[in-house]
Amino acid sequence: MIQQGKSGLNSDPSTETKQDDIITELEALNSLAPATYDYVGLTYVAAGDGAGEVETVIFKTGGAGGTTISTLTLAYDASDRLSTVTKS
């Protein structure tokens, strides 16, 4: 899981821009991103459809060990295109 804050990600710079773009898009979809959070955890699809893409986005308050506010689960089709986003 990679830690995300407004100051950036702890990751490879080449993926940082892509991840920032994904987070920006999620924030634009106000109903998917909570109004208040201070930590975003990302996990990635290990194999199969969407391999290497973001699989889950976990929003928390109180940092990495804090309270989960919401979770987004992203699914991909056989062409590795985002097909669904489910909020829980």
N, CA, C and O atoms as CSV, one atom per row, in Angstrom:
chain,resi,resn,atom,element,x,y,z
A,1,MET,N,N,0.842,-1.165,0.000
A,1,MET,CA,C,0.000,0.000,0.000
A,1,MET,C,C,0.893,1.234,0.000
A,1,MET,O,O,1.912,1.268,0.689
A,2,ILE,N,N,0.513,2.238,-0.766
A,2,ILE,CA,C,1.293,3.464,-0.876
A,2,ILE,C,C,0.559,4.574,-0.160
A,2,ILE,O,O,-0.655,4.725,-0.295
A,3,GLN,N,N,1.301,5.342,0.595
A,3,GLN,CA,C,0.718,6.440,1.346
A,3,GLN,C,C,0.572,7.657,0.445
A,3,GLN,O,O,1.494,7.998,-0.296
A,4,GLN,N,N,-0.581,8.311,0.506
A,4,GLN,CA,C,-0.842,9.506,-0.303
A,4,GLN,C,C,-1.201,10.653,0.601
A,4,GLN,O,O,-2.041,10.522,1.491
A,5,GLY,N,N,-0.581,11.745,0.379
A,5,GLY,CA,C,-0.939,12.976,1.054
A,5,GLY,C,C,-0.945,14.072,0.017
A,5,GLY,O,O,-0.532,13.849,-1.121
A,6,LYS,N,N,-1.395,15.226,0.377
A,6,LYS,CA,C,-1.433,16.330,-0.565
A,6,LYS,C,C,-0.033,16.688,-1.058
A,6,LYS,O,O,0.108,17.334,-2.097
A,7,SER,N,N,0.994,16.281,-0.331
A,7,SER,CA,C,2.366,16.584,-0.753
A,7,SER,C,C,2.896,15.579,-1.765
A,7,SER,O,O,3.964,15.808,-2.334
A,8,GLY,N,N,2.190,14.463,-2.017
A,8,GLY,CA,C,2.632,13.499,-3.020
A,8,GLY,C,C,2.663,12.087,-2.512
A,8,GLY,O,O,2.326,11.816,-1.360
A,9,LEU,N,N,3.072,11.183,-3.385
A,9,LEU,CA,C,3.100,9.754,-3.098
A,9,LEU,C,C,4.512,9.295,-2.813
A,9,LEU,O,O,5.477,9.895,-3.287
A,10,ASN,N,N,4.633,8.247,-2.050
A,10,ASN,CA,C,5.921,7.597,-1.831
A,10,ASN,C,C,6.045,6.488,-2.857
A,10,ASN,O,O,5.817,5.319,-2.545
A,11,SER,N,N,6.411,6.853,-4.095
A,11,SER,CA,C,6.479,5.866,-5.170
A,11,SER,C,C,7.423,6.337,-6.256
A,11,SER,O,O,8.041,7.396,-6.151
A,12,ASP,N,N,7.519,5.549,-7.279
A,12,ASP,CA,C,8.296,5.873,-8.461
A,12,ASP,C,C,7.704,7.123,-9.125
A,12,ASP,O,O,6.487,7.200,-9.292
A,13,PRO,N,N,8.535,8.107,-9.507
A,13,PRO,CA,C,8.017,9.335,-10.120
A,13,PRO,C,C,7.194,9.093,-11.386
A,13,PRO,O,O,6.274,9.861,-11.670
A,14,SER,N,N,7.505,8.038,-12.153
A,14,SER,CA,C,6.752,7.784,-13.374
A,14,SER,C,C,5.318,7.362,-13.086
A,14,SER,O,O,4.418,7.651,-13.875
A,15,THR,N,N,5.093,6.681,-11.965
A,15,THR,CA,C,3.731,6.300,-11.605
A,15,THR,C,C,3.055,7.364,-10.760
A,15,THR,O,O,1.830,7.384,-10.647
A,16,GLU,N,N,3.849,8.251,-10.165
A,16,GLU,CA,C,3.288,9.297,-9.310
A,16,GLU,C,C,2.321,10.189,-10.081
A,16,GLU,O,O,1.246,10.515,-9.576
A,17,THR,N,N,2.686,10.583,-11.285
A,17,THR,CA,C,1.815,11.435,-12.087
A,17,THR,C,C,0.511,10.720,-12.408
A,17,THR,O,O,-0.563,11.312,-12.313
A,18,LYS,N,N,0.600,9.452,-12.785
A,18,LYS,CA,C,-0.601,8.671,-13.099
A,18,LYS,C,C,-1.495,8.549,-11.865
A,18,LYS,O,O,-2.714,8.687,-11.966
A,19,GLN,N,N,-0.898,8.292,-10.711
A,19,GLN,CA,C,-1.665,8.163,-9.482
A,19,GLN,C,C,-2.289,9.498,-9.089
A,19,GLN,O,O,-3.436,9.540,-8.646
A,20,ASP,N,N,-1.544,10.585,-9.246
A,20,ASP,CA,C,-2.095,11.908,-8.957
A,20,ASP,C,C,-3.298,12.194,-9.849
A,20,ASP,O,O,-4.296,12.754,-9.393
A,21,ASP,N,N,-3.202,11.808,-11.125
A,21,ASP,CA,C,-4.315,12.002,-12.051
A,21,ASP,C,C,-5.532,11.196,-11.617
A,21,ASP,O,O,-6.656,11.695,-11.674
A,22,ILE,N,N,-5.320,9.954,-11.184
A,22,ILE,CA,C,-6.428,9.112,-10.728
A,22,ILE,C,C,-7.085,9.737,-9.501
A,22,ILE,O,O,-8.311,9.814,-9.427
A,23,ILE,N,N,-6.287,10.179,-8.547
A,23,ILE,CA,C,-6.830,10.776,-7.326
A,23,ILE,C,C,-7.576,12.060,-7.659
A,23,ILE,O,O,-8.636,12.318,-7.090
A,24,THR,N,N,-7.047,12.866,-8.566
A,24,THR,CA,C,-7.730,14.093,-8.975
A,24,THR,C,C,-9.088,13.773,-9.579
A,24,THR,O,O,-10.079,14.438,-9.276
A,25,GLU,N,N,-9.137,12.751,-10.437
A,25,GLU,CA,C,-10.409,12.350,-11.027
A,25,GLU,C,C,-11.382,11.850,-9.966
A,25,GLU,O,O,-12.572,12.162,-10.019
A,26,LEU,N,N,-10.885,11.077,-9.003
A,26,LEU,CA,C,-11.754,10.580,-7.931
A,26,LEU,C,C,-12.288,11.726,-7.074
A,26,LEU,O,O,-13.456,11.724,-6.683
A,27,GLU,N,N,-11.438,12.694,-6.787
A,27,GLU,CA,C,-11.882,13.844,-6.000
A,27,GLU,C,C,-12.931,14.648,-6.760
A,27,GLU,O,O,-13.836,15.218,-6.150
A,28,ALA,N,N,-12.819,14.699,-8.082
A,28,ALA,CA,C,-13.791,15.418,-8.896
A,28,ALA,C,C,-15.165,14.749,-8.839
A,28,ALA,O,O,-16.193,15.408,-8.993
A,29,LEU,N,N,-15.169,13.465,-8.622
A,29,LEU,CA,C,-16.425,12.730,-8.480
A,29,LEU,C,C,-16.830,12.757,-7.008
A,29,LEU,O,O,-16.671,11.770,-6.291
A,30,ASN,N,N,-17.345,13.881,-6.579
A,30,ASN,CA,C,-17.577,14.161,-5.165
A,30,ASN,C,C,-18.304,13.046,-4.425
A,30,ASN,O,O,-18.058,12.841,-3.237
A,31,SER,N,N,-19.175,12.338,-5.084
A,31,SER,CA,C,-19.903,11.282,-4.394
A,31,SER,C,C,-19.022,10.067,-4.102
A,31,SER,O,O,-19.391,9.228,-3.280
A,32,LEU,N,N,-17.875,9.958,-4.753
A,32,LEU,CA,C,-16.992,8.825,-4.511
A,32,LEU,C,C,-15.932,9.133,-3.465
A,32,LEU,O,O,-15.618,8.272,-2.643
A,33,ALA,N,N,-15.379,10.322,-3.475
A,33,ALA,CA,C,-14.343,10.697,-2.506
A,33,ALA,C,C,-14.992,11.440,-1.339
A,33,ALA,O,O,-15.785,12.359,-1.546
A,34,PRO,N,N,-14.651,11.038,-0.107
A,34,PRO,CA,C,-15.240,11.728,1.046
A,34,PRO,C,C,-14.736,13.171,1.130
A,34,PRO,O,O,-13.681,13.508,0.591
A,35,ALA,N,N,-15.503,14.004,1.807
A,35,ALA,CA,C,-15.144,15.418,1.939
A,35,ALA,C,C,-13.889,15.603,2.787
A,35,ALA,O,O,-13.097,16.508,2.525
A,36,THR,N,N,-13.700,14.762,3.794
A,36,THR,CA,C,-12.577,14.912,4.710
A,36,THR,C,C,-11.805,13.610,4.828
A,36,THR,O,O,-12.379,12.562,5.125
A,37,TYR,N,N,-10.503,13.682,4.594
A,37,TYR,CA,C,-9.591,12.558,4.786
A,37,TYR,C,C,-8.182,13.114,4.820
A,37,TYR,O,O,-7.927,14.202,4.305
A,38,ASP,N,N,-7.266,12.372,5.426
A,38,ASP,CA,C,-5.875,12.819,5.438
A,38,ASP,C,C,-4.908,11.719,5.019
A,38,ASP,O,O,-3.691,11.869,5.131
A,39,TYR,N,N,-5.462,10.618,4.539
A,39,TYR,CA,C,-4.638,9.488,4.077
A,39,TYR,C,C,-5.410,8.761,2.992
A,39,TYR,O,O,-6.616,8.546,3.108
A,40,VAL,N,N,-4.697,8.382,1.927
A,40,VAL,CA,C,-5.264,7.547,0.876
A,40,VAL,C,C,-4.309,6.382,0.667
A,40,VAL,O,O,-3.135,6.586,0.359
A,41,GLY,N,N,-4.809,5.160,0.833
A,41,GLY,CA,C,-4.018,3.961,0.579
A,41,GLY,C,C,-4.439,3.353,-0.744
A,41,GLY,O,O,-5.631,3.240,-1.029
A,42,LEU,N,N,-3.462,2.958,-1.556
A,42,LEU,CA,C,-3.732,2.351,-2.854
A,42,LEU,C,C,-3.168,0.940,-2.894
A,42,LEU,O,O,-2.066,0.691,-2.406
A,43,THR,N,N,-3.927,0.018,-3.475
A,43,THR,CA,C,-3.403,-1.308,-3.783
A,43,THR,C,C,-3.578,-1.523,-5.285
A,43,THR,O,O,-4.364,-0.833,-5.935
A,44,TYR,N,N,-2.843,-2.479,-5.822
A,44,TYR,CA,C,-2.805,-2.677,-7.265
A,44,TYR,C,C,-3.213,-4.090,-7.650
A,44,TYR,O,O,-3.028,-5.034,-6.881
A,45,VAL,N,N,-3.774,-4.227,-8.856
A,45,VAL,CA,C,-4.146,-5.528,-9.399
A,45,VAL,C,C,-2.857,-6.299,-9.687
A,45,VAL,O,O,-1.996,-5.828,-10.430
A,46,ALA,N,N,-2.732,-7.489,-9.090
A,46,ALA,CA,C,-1.510,-8.284,-9.234
A,46,ALA,C,C,-1.446,-9.035,-10.562
A,46,ALA,O,O,-0.371,-9.163,-11.149
A,47,ALA,N,N,-2.580,-9.530,-11.037
A,47,ALA,CA,C,-2.594,-10.320,-12.272
A,47,ALA,C,C,-3.990,-10.306,-12.869
A,47,ALA,O,O,-4.964,-10.001,-12.182
A,48,GLY,N,N,-4.085,-10.636,-14.146
A,48,GLY,CA,C,-5.387,-10.702,-14.813
A,48,GLY,C,C,-5.800,-9.351,-15.372
A,48,GLY,O,O,-4.954,-8.497,-15.641
A,49,ASP,N,N,-7.113,-9.157,-15.546
A,49,ASP,CA,C,-7.632,-7.912,-16.100
A,49,ASP,C,C,-7.182,-6.740,-15.252
A,49,ASP,O,O,-7.377,-6.736,-14.037
A,50,GLY,N,N,-6.588,-5.757,-15.881
A,50,GLY,CA,C,-6.144,-4.562,-15.173
A,50,GLY,C,C,-4.844,-4.712,-14.421
A,50,GLY,O,O,-4.535,-3.869,-13.580
A,51,ALA,N,N,-4.071,-5.744,-14.685
A,51,ALA,CA,C,-2.812,-5.970,-13.962
A,51,ALA,C,C,-1.978,-4.690,-13.946
A,51,ALA,O,O,-1.743,-4.072,-14.984
A,52,GLY,N,N,-1.541,-4.311,-12.761
A,52,GLY,CA,C,-0.725,-3.119,-12.580
A,52,GLY,C,C,-1.511,-1.841,-12.332
A,52,GLY,O,O,-0.932,-0.809,-11.993
A,53,GLU,N,N,-2.820,-1.904,-12.497
A,53,GLU,CA,C,-3.669,-0.731,-12.267
A,53,GLU,C,C,-4.133,-0.691,-10.813
A,53,GLU,O,O,-4.019,-1.682,-10.092
A,54,VAL,N,N,-4.655,0.453,-10.389
A,54,VAL,CA,C,-5.172,0.607,-9.030
A,54,VAL,C,C,-6.379,-0.306,-8.851
A,54,VAL,O,O,-7.289,-0.322,-9.679
A,55,GLU,N,N,-6.372,-1.072,-7.747
A,55,GLU,CA,C,-7.473,-1.991,-7.458
A,55,GLU,C,C,-8.372,-1.455,-6.349
A,55,GLU,O,O,-9.596,-1.536,-6.447
A,56,THR,N,N,-7.772,-0.912,-5.299
A,56,THR,CA,C,-8.566,-0.326,-4.220
A,56,THR,C,C,-7.979,1.016,-3.810
A,56,THR,O,O,-6.772,1.247,-3.883
A,57,VAL,N,N,-8.879,1.890,-3.378
A,57,VAL,CA,C,-8.511,3.200,-2.853
A,57,VAL,C,C,-9.174,3.295,-1.485
A,57,VAL,O,O,-10.399,3.242,-1.381
A,58,ILE,N,N,-8.370,3.436,-0.437
A,58,ILE,CA,C,-8.904,3.484,0.929
A,58,ILE,C,C,-8.662,4.884,1.483
A,58,ILE,O,O,-7.522,5.338,1.570
A,59,PHE,N,N,-9.748,5.564,1.856
A,59,PHE,CA,C,-9.681,6.900,2.438
A,59,PHE,C,C,-9.776,6.767,3.954
A,59,PHE,O,O,-10.648,6.066,4.467
A,60,LYS,N,N,-8.865,7.451,4.678
A,60,LYS,CA,C,-8.857,7.385,6.140
A,60,LYS,C,C,-8.674,8.771,6.744
A,60,LYS,O,O,-8.193,9.696,6.090
A,61,THR,N,N,-9.068,8.890,7.997
A,61,THR,CA,C,-8.697,10.035,8.824
A,61,THR,C,C,-7.826,9.492,9.942
A,61,THR,O,O,-8.029,8.368,10.401
A,62,GLY,N,N,-6.863,10.282,10.381
A,62,GLY,CA,C,-5.965,9.834,11.437
A,62,GLY,C,C,-4.751,9.090,10.901
A,62,GLY,O,O,-4.111,8.343,11.640
A,63,GLY,N,N,-4.428,9.282,9.635
A,63,GLY,CA,C,-3.237,8.659,9.067
A,63,GLY,C,C,-3.439,7.208,8.682
A,63,GLY,O,O,-4.561,6.703,8.654
A,64,ALA,N,N,-2.331,6.549,8.385
A,64,ALA,CA,C,-2.363,5.165,7.894
A,64,ALA,C,C,-3.043,4.202,8.864
A,64,ALA,O,O,-3.709,3.260,8.434
A,65,GLY,N,N,-2.883,4.429,10.165
A,65,GLY,CA,C,-3.483,3.544,11.154
A,65,GLY,C,C,-4.824,4.035,11.657
A,65,GLY,O,O,-5.369,3.493,12.618
A,66,GLY,N,N,-5.358,5.062,11.007
A,66,GLY,CA,C,-6.592,5.696,11.466
A,66,GLY,C,C,-7.855,4.960,11.065
A,66,GLY,O,O,-7.843,3.760,10.790
A,67,THR,N,N,-8.940,5.710,11.040
A,67,THR,CA,C,-10.271,5.184,10.764
A,67,THR,C,C,-10.570,5.244,9.270
A,67,THR,O,O,-10.425,6.290,8.638
A,68,THR,N,N,-10.991,4.100,8.711
A,68,THR,CA,C,-11.375,4.070,7.301
A,68,THR,C,C,-12.699,4.790,7.128
A,68,THR,O,O,-13.682,4.474,7.799
A,69,ILE,N,N,-12.719,5.761,6.223
A,69,ILE,CA,C,-13.926,6.520,5.914
A,69,ILE,C,C,-14.704,5.838,4.794
A,69,ILE,O,O,-15.921,5.674,4.884
A,70,SER,N,N,-14.005,5.446,3.751
A,70,SER,CA,C,-14.641,4.714,2.657
A,70,SER,C,C,-13.579,3.992,1.833
A,70,SER,O,O,-12.391,4.305,1.900
A,71,THR,N,N,-14.043,3.021,1.059
A,71,THR,CA,C,-13.180,2.242,0.190
A,71,THR,C,C,-13.787,2.210,-1.206
A,71,THR,O,O,-14.989,1.993,-1.364
A,72,LEU,N,N,-12.959,2.426,-2.204
A,72,LEU,CA,C,-13.380,2.267,-3.591
A,72,LEU,C,C,-12.711,1.016,-4.138
A,72,LEU,O,O,-11.509,0.819,-3.957
A,73,THR,N,N,-13.486,0.173,-4.804
A,73,THR,CA,C,-12.962,-1.018,-5.456
A,73,THR,C,C,-13.135,-0.832,-6.954
A,73,THR,O,O,-14.253,-0.659,-7.441
A,74,LEU,N,N,-12.029,-0.867,-7.681
A,74,LEU,CA,C,-12.047,-0.636,-9.115
A,74,LEU,C,C,-11.905,-1.970,-9.843
A,74,LEU,O,O,-11.094,-2.811,-9.456
A,75,ALA,N,N,-12.694,-2.159,-10.893
A,75,ALA,CA,C,-12.632,-3.384,-11.692
A,75,ALA,C,C,-12.330,-3.006,-13.138
A,75,ALA,O,O,-12.697,-1.925,-13.600
A,76,TYR,N,N,-11.662,-3.902,-13.840
A,76,TYR,CA,C,-11.220,-3.659,-15.205
A,76,TYR,C,C,-11.729,-4.749,-16.132
A,76,TYR,O,O,-11.958,-5.881,-15.707
A,77,ASP,N,N,-11.905,-4.397,-17.413
A,77,ASP,CA,C,-12.339,-5.388,-18.390
A,77,ASP,C,C,-11.119,-6.068,-19.031
A,77,ASP,O,O,-9.979,-5.779,-18.667
A,78,ALA,N,N,-11.367,-6.962,-19.974
A,78,ALA,CA,C,-10.293,-7.724,-20.612
A,78,ALA,C,C,-9.326,-6.840,-21.404
A,78,ALA,O,O,-8.213,-7.264,-21.717
A,79,SER,N,N,-9.750,-5.609,-21.728
A,79,SER,CA,C,-8.873,-4.658,-22.432
A,79,SER,C,C,-8.151,-3.743,-21.451
A,79,SER,O,O,-7.550,-2.745,-21.850
A,80,ASP,N,N,-8.212,-4.090,-20.157
A,80,ASP,CA,C,-7.568,-3.331,-19.090
A,80,ASP,C,C,-8.116,-1.911,-18.954
A,80,ASP,O,O,-7.402,-1.005,-18.524
A,81,ARG,N,N,-9.372,-1.722,-19.317
A,81,ARG,CA,C,-10.042,-0.435,-19.143
A,81,ARG,C,C,-10.891,-0.501,-17.882
A,81,ARG,O,O,-11.505,-1.527,-17.589
A,82,LEU,N,N,-10.921,0.581,-17.154
A,82,LEU,CA,C,-11.745,0.652,-15.958
A,82,LEU,C,C,-13.188,0.406,-16.348
A,82,LEU,O,O,-13.712,1.064,-17.247
A,83,SER,N,N,-13.842,-0.546,-15.671
A,83,SER,CA,C,-15.235,-0.872,-16.025
A,83,SER,C,C,-16.209,-0.500,-14.922
A,83,SER,O,O,-17.325,-0.069,-15.212
A,84,THR,N,N,-15.814,-0.655,-13.656
A,84,THR,CA,C,-16.716,-0.281,-12.554
A,84,THR,C,C,-15.921,0.247,-11.367
A,84,THR,O,O,-14.753,-0.088,-11.166
A,85,VAL,N,N,-16.601,1.090,-10.588
A,85,VAL,CA,C,-16.065,1.563,-9.320
A,85,VAL,C,C,-17.175,1.365,-8.312
A,85,VAL,O,O,-18.290,1.851,-8.499
A,86,THR,N,N,-16.865,0.645,-7.233
A,86,THR,CA,C,-17.841,0.377,-6.177
A,86,THR,C,C,-17.364,1.009,-4.891
A,86,THR,O,O,-16.224,0.802,-4.475
A,87,LYS,N,N,-18.239,1.785,-4.256
A,87,LYS,CA,C,-17.899,2.433,-2.987
A,87,LYS,C,C,-18.508,1.649,-1.840
A,87,LYS,O,O,-19.665,1.232,-1.893
A,88,SER,N,N,-17.705,1.456,-0.801
A,88,SER,CA,C,-18.229,0.801,0.411
A,88,SER,C,C,-17.706,1.522,1.624
A,88,SER,O,O,-18.020,1.141,2.751
